[in-house]
Amino acid sequence: MQSPRLLSTCARVGRRLLRHVGLWLLWVLVFVLLVDHRDWRLPWNWWLDDLFEDLACATPAGLAAESNETTSLKVVLPSAGQTGTTSLIVALQMMGLRSYHIEEHLAYMRPTLLHEVSLAAYARQVSKCRVDALSIEPMLDLTDVVFRTSPDAKFVMTWRDYPSWVQSTNNGGGLKDVRWFLIMSLLVTSSLRMLPWLSLWDWLTGEFSTMIKEGEPFSSPGQSTLSRLLAFHTYYKHVYGKRAAFLFIRGTNKISSIATDPGNFSEEAYVAHVDEIRRLVPPERLLEFDVRRHGFPELSKFLDLPAPSGRLPHPRSKDSFSNDPSWDQSPRWMRAAFLAIAFTAHVVNFEALRWCLRRVAACVRPRPTKTKLT
């Protein structure tokens, strides 16, 4: 038989564990609803709201290349997501082009995310970042803006038939992105927005400000560093939900209705965007590219650039959990360190808040009055 003392100890440990779990769930709820609420930001989370228009890509080379009239784009990918845009961005990186996808958009070119961005503002930010190749998804409504400000760019329309695109989006695209955003950007890395951990680190080292200023691509495999992963998932990716951009209900996300009615796709909108590209871009500047059939030879011939050896890269996998190549293809030690930092910050924040609440409770709790014996 077990001793009463052992049973009492187990019961006490169980109660304490339940109390901690309850407080932890309350902590997550309060943090997501209050600290990350769009209309209420902690003062050190300026990373979320600032457009970085003055800081982003503001190197001497970037400022010298800045133009209010035209971009420096050589290649534009105007297609919807889940058509092979990520594969093409990695391929263009391999061909020596400075290539941006949505991740770099969120980090360095926030003014270009705005629904009503002017031609001058768009050209200024893209040219300052010295971007050679750009995927504009999910902002497909900016196709005309990109075309008008990029007279020297060639357009590579990654294409797949509509049923295939719907299947890819359902199985490994938009819904996977939303799930990953909720888990990683809201829950895991919210700990780094509770207290100014990254702002403090940037104040000590200048690492994150330098990252924004240099504007180096980081979304392709092999480009991620621990600091870039932390900055992207803590702040940059969180910008996706900014009200001024409306990215959840524009372009690719509008076609797939992922924010308003998941699974209710619009074939008419998908085909209409393909037709718009064909009507807008002259045939000599347009290549229709199927990543399942085409490869470096077709791309190299169209762009007049040397073709790398090997096959076209496919950094995303339908079997991956995150649909984030920068995460999936990072070394295990980097991902482990990332999670360790985020969860450690959660624990430290939790203990700091609990200590503060105890001090407040001690101050407001009425003290027992001493009675004098007569």
Beta strands, then each sheet from edge to edge (+ up, - down):
strand 1: 75-77
strand 2: 99-100
strand 3: 133-135
strand 4: 154-158
strand 5: 286-289
sheet 1: 2+ 3+ 1+ 4+ 5+
end
